[in-house]
Every structure is written in structure tokens, then in C-alpha cells.
Amino acid sequence: MTEAVPVRFVAKNMRVDLELIAGMIEPGSRVLDIGCGDGALLDHLFRTRKCDARGIEIDMAEVTRAVTHGLPVMQGDADSDLSHYPDDAFDYVVLSRTLQAVERPREVLRQMLRIGTRAIVSFPNFGHWSLRWQLLATGRMPMTTTWGRMWYETPNIHPCTIRDFFDLCAQEGYLVENWLAADEAGRRAPWRRAPLLANLFGEQGLFLLRRDQRPKQP
Amino acid sequence: MDQTAFPEIPHRHETFTDGIALDCGVMLAPLDIAYRTYGTLNAARSNAVLICHALTGDQYVAEPHPLTGKPAWWGTLVGPDRPVDTNRYFVICANALGGCMGSTGPRSRRNPSSPEPWGIEFPPITVQDMVRAQKMLIDWLGITRLFAVVGGSMGGMQALAWASLFPEAVFAAVPVATAPYHSAQNIAFHEVGRQAIFADPDFHEGFYWAHGVIPARGLAVARMTAHITYLSEAALTRKFGRRLQGGSAMAPVLFGERFAVESYLEHQGSSFVRRFDANSYLCITRAMDFFDLAADHGGSLAAAFRGSKTRFLLVSFSSDWLFPTAESRAVARALNQAAANVSFVEIVSDKGHDAFLLDEPDFHRTVAGFLRGAAEAAGLP
């Protein structure tokens, strides 16, 4: 039997937004990456930050690829598998470009901030001007690189905007420790501290959340 | 069918005169553990991999079988440049306690001074007893921590039991095509096999050895039944379909090996009795039936693995209905609950439970990659 030569993921091949995510993670921490794909982020965190990083991925072919690369990944589903983890099992729980595709985004976020101290969430921003313009001008569901599937077959069943996400965090009592907008390639867009502009011009939103531990105001 | 017992042949073994205290309360002494090793133990004694065999397997994991001459039963997975690479790892495989290839079991002498075997009166054993017996061998080999424990089916139960009983002694565990307990359906199939053995007039209530015969027919039927559970409908259809063994369907013979699948099963049954002892089969099927890891921990499977530092790789096969994916997933979830490090893959295959023994490239790549990653984490050269 011939054994394939092990191919290591290298950081420069990583999707750029994964680099932005990695930049939010302290070295040596415990990380769970939900929807980790072939494990590019896990490998990066393991190699460059000595993290104890693990993954869940729904697509079995991707899981096999990740495990074949020696990465601890299990086949599972964000909607049904997070409830099996104990409280505070991780320092960071990452959900990269997956929130819009889960059945119950609010419940998934709750689980993330139950099992992890912090959550890192990235999602394609449905508030981007080109989507708004397409809907206004054509009266049809917008089609872009990110939103590239027809409405009847898209896995992205829960699109939201950066503003919507801010609202949800406020409603659920999550502290936004850091956030940024980025373009499709994951390059940081210059709209920080200007949520309305970010919501118009950012193709993706990236949020670092923490459970709000301050005592509630009377 | 041949009625004589298969020959006793010498097996490399170690005798532990103090014996082993079994879960049932019996002290079994002396204890023989027959085993094989492959590769070289490094100076730090850190590269040992224990392979646990399935119900009817044995220690000859990576070399031809000494009785049948058939190729190594897991030669696709274990050997030089294989996923469990014997150039790199020191591989140990022991005949399970209760087996009939040199480890203490029903065919062993009841006491050293008389030639009488234990036979049907061999004390009931558990999967955990098998693991404790292996632990004695590992200790004797001077190994404090196994780099990995790998096993399929009953071997997978042992891998789970190893990680639960001796978490410090297991760096990585690879339970394949297995479950945290033996299901009612599995117990039911085992019972059919046992009843076939009991019903054989040559069984003589388990004292067949005293009559110079073996319950060949009963044991063969048990094997045939079990073998069906190791396959899938798709695999049977692909291999045999409704193909006939020569002649037309309407030849004036009703029975006999008319269909190809019958002839295949008959062959599985008759070759099995040439290498396996009926009382051993009864004893080991029972040990599997008793297995229920959660029940041993107050009903919580997660409790069996609490605080575990072991890295796990769970593998199931999509067409395995004997140890279905759902059971591996239950283990994965329990390990999540215990915050353990777990990889879990379901390999797509139509070959049923047997797939773990067959040429499944995705399975082999997965094991190879997992062990490579674990070796890196363990600091193995």
C-alpha cells in the first residue's frame, strides 16, 4: 500500500479571515472550531499558538481529510452536538461563516457562550450595499460571490446584517469585546467604530464576544 | 464434518503465577498470556501500540495464521509502512483471556497437575478482565504508557475499557466499529449461536473434550449466523446475489448448497471449527454480552472517561448494522461531555461490520494520520 506523503497546511494558504480569527486568540488556549472544514484554523492554532484546538465538521469528507492530517476533528452538527459539551470546556468557541447556515442561530450562540468563555463569530453581511442595491433594483434575491446559490437551494437559511447581530448581542447580554468588518477576501475594512458604515460596506462581520459578567443594573 | 479438535501448538507466552482476580470474584492462577510483538521497543519505551483482537481473532495480527496458514488478519493495517507502522512502533497483540490460542481459557488445564481442561466450567470473564490481563503483560514488558491501543469490534470494547480503566497508561485510543455496550440485538444473535452449540449432540454439556469430539456442527452454525451479522445486505448481494452453485434452480434437489451464499457460509463455518474452541466461543461471546461501560459508572458513559487526557479516534462504517455509527457517536458525545480530545469519522462502505478488517483506504488513511498527529503530540521521534 502506498501512503500519501503528509501534506501540511501552511498558514499562507489559509483563508485570510481565518488569520483575522487567529489574531483574536491567545496562545495556549483551548479552542473549539465549529464547522472547521478541513481544519486549516486548527492546524494554524496548533502550530503557531500552541493551542489545544479541536473541531466539529458536518461534512464527513472534510472530517476525514482533517483527521488524516492528524487534527482532532469529529463529525457533528452545530445545532445538535454542542449541548453535549460541559460548561466552560473552552476558552474560545469559533463559528466561522457558519452562523447563517445553522437551524437555530440564537441557540447555537447560547451554547457557544456556555461551553466557552468567549465566542468568535464571523458571518457574511447581508446588509452590504450590493445586496441592498440588487434587491432594490431587480426585486429578486441578490446573487453575489458570497450569496451565490439560488434561494431554494442555499444552505444559508438565516442571513443577517452586522446591525442585526449587534442587536442580538445586546438582547442576549453578550459583551462585544472586539469586532471588525472585512471584505470578501478577509482584508480588514476601515469601518471600525462606525457600525452603520461597516453594515453598508463590510462583506463580512467578525465578532469577539464574551458573556456579560457584570452585575445587572437595578 | 471433522470431529477432532484442532491441534495444540506452542505459542509464545508469559506465565503469571500469581494469576488474576476476575470481576466474578474467582482468582484465576496461574495466568498464561500468549502474545506476539512486531517492530522494536525504543529506549524510552514510548512507542508501544497494543492491538486488541475481535471475538474470533488472535495474536497473529501481522503474520500468517499458524493453524490455517491464512494471511495476517489485520495485515492491511499493521505492518511495515502500514498505518500502524511496525518500522516505527512496537506492536503488541495478545490472545484475549478466555481465548484458545495460548492464553488461559476454557481449553487450558484447570490445574497444572492434571490434564483436564476447564472446559465449560471456566469462570465467566469480562472485557475488563481481558484488559487487566493485557495490562499485566504490558507491565511485565516494562511499558508504563502505551502510545496507542487500537482495536475493532470486541477489540474496540477493549480499547474503550483500557482508556477507562488505565487512562494514564493510554496516550491514544482507536476504538473501531464498536460500542460502549452490547445491544439487545447483538446479545440475541450471540444467543442463537450459543443455542446452536448447545443443541449439537457432540457438545456433551460442554464436556466434549472428554469424549474426544468437538461440537463441530453447532459451532459452524454459530459462526454462520454470526458471519451474516458481519456483512451487509449490499455486500451479500454484490458478492453472491441469487447465484446458484451449478445446475438450474429446478434440479430435483431441494437442499444442499444450492445458492452461492450458502456455500460461502458453509465454508466460513467449517473452516472456523478448525481453529476455534466451542467453549472459548461461549465464554467470549458472554464477555461481550456483559459489556456495558456506562452501567459500570452509574449509568453515565461520560463518567467512564472523566478527566481523560487520552486522544481518541472513533471510527464507524456506514453499513455496519451490528455496531452502528449511532453507538460510536454516543461514545464521541460522552467524550465531549468529559471534555476529552476526540476525533470521530464514519467511513462510507457497503461491507458491513467486516469493513474494519478489509481494504478500506479512507479508514487506513484516517488511522495513519491520527497516529501521526498523536505521535507528534507525544513527542515521538
Interface residues (C-beta under 8 A of the other chain):
Chain A: M1 E3 A4 P6 D52 R54 M60 V63 T64 A66 V67 T68 H69 G70 L71 P72 V73 M74 Q75 G76 D81 H84 Y85 P86 A89
Chain B: T76 D81 R82 P83 R311 L313 L314 A332 R333 A334 N336 Q337 A338 A339 N341 V342 S343 F344 V345 E346 I347 V348 D362 H364 R365 T366 A368 G369 F370 R372 G373 A374 E376
